[in-house]
Structure formats: C-alpha cells, structure tokens
Amino acid sequence: MTRIYEIPYQPDDGSFWTVRLGGVPVGRFPSRFEALRAAVNLAAADGAGATIAVEGADGIWRPFGSDAKRPVSVQAMPPMRKLAAVR
C-alpha cells in the first residue's frame, strides 16, 4: 500500500503547515521547508511504499522528486572571497 505525505502550499491557520498522511494530520511545522523536511524523513523511514505530494501555488498537487535524499551532514560554506574592482 502506498503512503502519501501531503504538504500544502499555504499554512493552515496562517502560521503552521500541517503534514498529512492520507488526509490525517501527522505534524505541524512553523515553515513549509520544515514540513517538507519532516515528510522526507517520514517517507524515508517508511521505505519504498511512501511518496510525497506537494501543492503548488496554482493549487495543483504534484509528486515531490523521487531523487530527494537526506544529506548525511550539511557541508560548511566556503569562506567568502572579497572581490576588488579593477580600474
């Protein structure tokens, strides 16, 4: 059986995004990014039978890319270089 985690485009009550599994809330998050991250983690834990649907600004639900993978660790940004204008 396929498990579909749903991420809405807009927050439910103006401040939280609710991740749903088959229409049933499984978590509330302060940002859409956090909701998506939680859905990816939940789907990864469920295995091959789980997918993620993301609502677009146009109201159309689309599958989240199947190539999404959790990073093992977040790499640090390289130091910023200062550029000088050449005259």
C-alpha positions as CSV (number, residue, x, y, z in Angstrom):
1,M,0.0,0.0,0.0
2,T,1.3,3.4,-0.9
3,R,1.6,6.0,1.8
4,I,1.3,9.6,0.6
5,Y,2.5,12.5,2.7
6,E,0.9,15.8,1.7
7,I,2.4,19.3,2.0
8,P,0.1,22.2,1.4
9,Y,1.1,25.5,-0.3
10,Q,-0.4,27.8,2.3
11,P,-0.2,27.4,6.1
12,D,-3.4,26.0,7.6
13,D,-4.2,28.8,10.1
14,G,-1.8,31.5,8.8
15,S,1.2,30.3,10.8
16,F,1.7,26.5,10.6
17,W,2.0,23.9,7.8
18,T,0.4,20.6,8.6
19,V,1.8,17.4,7.1
20,R,-0.9,14.9,6.3
21,L,-0.8,11.2,5.7
22,G,-3.9,10.2,3.7
23,G,-5.7,13.3,4.9
24,V,-4.8,12.7,8.6
25,P,-2.5,15.3,10.3
26,V,0.8,13.8,11.4
27,G,2.7,17.0,12.3
28,R,2.6,20.8,12.3
29,F,5.6,22.9,11.4
30,P,6.4,26.7,11.5
31,S,7.6,26.7,7.9
32,R,6.9,24.9,4.6
33,F,10.6,23.9,4.5
34,E,10.4,22.2,7.9
35,A,7.2,20.4,6.8
36,L,8.9,19.2,3.7
37,R,11.9,18.1,5.6
38,A,9.8,16.1,8.1
39,A,7.8,14.5,5.2
40,V,11.1,13.4,3.6
41,N,12.3,11.9,6.8
42,L,9.0,10.1,7.4
43,A,8.8,8.8,3.9
44,A,12.5,7.6,4.1
45,A,11.7,5.8,7.3
46,D,8.6,4.1,5.7
47,G,10.7,2.8,2.7
48,A,9.8,2.3,-0.9
49,G,6.0,2.5,-0.4
50,A,5.9,6.1,0.6
51,T,5.6,9.2,-1.6
52,I,5.3,13.0,-1.0
53,A,2.7,15.2,-2.7
54,V,3.4,19.0,-2.7
55,E,0.7,21.6,-3.6
56,G,1.9,24.3,-6.0
57,A,0.9,27.9,-6.0
58,D,-1.6,27.1,-8.7
59,G,-3.4,24.6,-6.4
60,I,-2.2,21.5,-8.3
61,W,-0.7,18.7,-6.3
62,R,2.5,17.2,-7.7
63,P,4.8,14.4,-6.6
64,F,7.9,15.5,-4.9
65,G,11.1,14.3,-6.7
66,S,11.9,10.7,-6.1
67,D,15.6,11.5,-6.2
68,A,15.4,13.5,-2.9
69,K,17.8,12.2,-0.4
70,R,18.7,13.2,3.1
71,P,22.2,14.6,3.4
72,V,24.4,12.7,5.8
73,S,25.7,16.0,7.0
74,V,25.4,19.6,5.9
75,Q,28.7,20.9,4.4
76,A,30.1,24.2,5.6
77,M,30.0,27.1,3.1
78,P,33.5,28.0,1.7
79,P,34.8,31.3,3.1
80,M,33.6,34.4,1.3
81,R,36.1,36.0,-1.1
82,K,36.4,39.7,-1.2
83,L,36.4,41.0,-4.8
84,A,38.0,44.3,-5.8
85,A,37.0,46.3,-8.7
86,V,39.7,46.7,-11.4
87,R,40.1,50.2,-12.8
